[in-house]
Amino acid sequence: VGDNTDWIAIHRLVEQRVANRRLRTGKNYKALLVGAGGTAKAAMYALSKVKGLQKPILIWNRTTSRAESLAADFGAQVVTSLEGLQDVGVIVSTIPPDGHTVIPEYLLAEKPVMLDASYMPGGAPLTNRAKAAGCDLIVGPHMLFEQATYQSEGWIGCNANRKAMAQAICKHFGPESGLQDILAHEMK
């Protein structure tokens, strides 16, 4: 029997951000999933469990039939164009780094919670665009860190050494990733 820890990381990180926003605004948020591959399935499951998100979750993929298949599994709503969407408070992107241009600037300008599952030293292009737009950004390496700690706990049967893992991932991705600031509390 397999286990997937991507969804746990996505759920935890997104739900924390949504909860913080709800404390300030009292409202629920529209969520958009961009992509329909393997990580997208975990993301859709995670989003379906996040408190404070409007249902149905929206999903877009360049191959509409793949989005339709994933939407059917979770009761989500397929959108065939990202143009014209409004009031999107959460965006989770599971597309490869080179596909980042499909997400219009005006969606980022609304400063949503933005999780870009792409991870690369120096930051993925969508991560950099979201940061420049002032989004409430969750970077791919942060998701990777959370996923890895849960996976480690499953393998070894006890709490992960989050401090050592945070130090290792910060070293790997370097200062330009911004992880040192994000994970500073883990390294104390």
N, C-alpha and C positions, 0 to 999 in steps of 0.2 A: 504494500500500500504506500503510495507516494504522499508527500506533504508539500505544500507550497507556502513559503513565507513572504513572497512578494506582497500578497494581499494584506498580510498583517502590518507590514511596514507602511504601505499606502494608507490603509485604514487609520492607523495611529497618527500619522503625520497630518493627514487631511482633517481628521476629526478634531484634532487639537486646534488647528487654525480656524475651522468653522465654528467651534465652540467659543473661541475668543471673539470672533466677529459677532456671533449671536448675543454675547453678553453686552456688546455695545449697541447693537441695532434691534435685537429681538426678532429678527426675521429669518426665514429659511431661504436657502440659496439654490439657484438653478445651477446644475453641474453638467459639464460637457466632457466626454471622453473622446479623444482624438486618436484613432488607431483601432485595429481589430485583430491583432496578432495574439501571441501567447501571453505577453505581459498585460495586454488589454483585457483579457478574460479575468485575470487576477484583479486588475484595477476595477472592472465593472462589479465584481463580487464585493470588493472593498467599498466602493461608492454606494452600493445597495444597502450597506450596513451603517453608513455614516449618518448620525443624527443631525438634523438640521438641513438636509438637502431635500429640495422639491423632487417629487417623483412625477413622471418618469425621468430617469437620467437620460440625457441626450447623448447620442453617439454619431460620430462622423468617421468615415473611412473612404479612401480614394476608390476602393472597390466596394460599391454599395451592398452587394450581395453578402460580403463578409460582415459588414455592419448589421445587416438584417438578421443574419444568423445569430450573432452575439446578442442583439437586442431581443430576439425571441426567447433566448435562454433566461433573460433577466427582466423582461417586461419593460425594456427601455424603448426610447423613441429615436428612430433614425432621422437624421437631418442630411439632406443631399447637398447642401451648400452651407458654408460657414458665413457667407455674406448675409447681412440682415438680422443675425441673431442679436438679441438684446438682453441686458441684465443677467449675464452669465457671471456668477460669483465664484465658481470653481472650474478650473480647466485642468485635466490630467492628460498629458500627452505621452503616448507610448510609441510614437513614430521615430524612425531613425533620424539622427542629427541633420542629414541633408534634406529632410522633408519639411523643415521648420517654416518655410515661407508660406505653407498652406494656411497658417493661422494669421488672420488679418490683424494689422496693428490696432484697429479700433477695439478689438476684444481685449488686447493687452492694456490699452489705455484706460479701461474700466477698472484696472488694478485688482483683478481677481486673485484668489488663492491659485497659484500656478505650480503644479508639480510636473516637472520635465524629467521623465524617467531616463533620458539619455545621460550618460556620464562619460566624460573625457577630460583629461587634464587641460586646464585653461578654460573649461566651461564649454558646453555645447552651444551652438548658435542660438537656439530658442531660449536657453537659460540666459544668455547675454542680452537678448532682446527683452525678455521679461524683466530682468534686473534694471535695464535702462528705462523701462516703462513704469517702474515703481510697483510691480506686482508683489504680492505677499508670496515670495518665492520659496519653493521646496526644491532643492537641487538634487539631481540624480544620485550623486555620491552619498547624500544624506539618506536617501531611500535605501541605497545599497548597504550602508552601515546598519540601519535598523533591520533590514532583511537578514544580514549576516549574523547579527547578534541573536536573533530568534533561531536561525538555523543552527548556530553553534550550540545553543541551549538544548535543542532537540537531539543533536548528535551526542553531546557529552552528559546530558541529564542533570546539569546544574547551571547556575547563573553564569552567563558569559562574562569574561573579563572585559567589560565595556571600555575601561580606561586604556588597556593595551590595544584593543581593537580600534579605538578612536585615534590613538597615536599612529598606528600603522596606516590607516586610511588617509589621515592628514598628510603623512609623509609621502604616500604614493601619489596623491592628487596635487600636492604642493600648495603653496600659499595662494596662488591665483584662483583656486577653487572656492575659497572662502570658508572651507570646512573648519579651519582653526577657530573662527569666531562661533560658528554654529555648534561645534562640539566642545567648546571650552569647558562647559560644565561637566562633561564626561571625563576630562583629563585632569581634574583636580584630585 
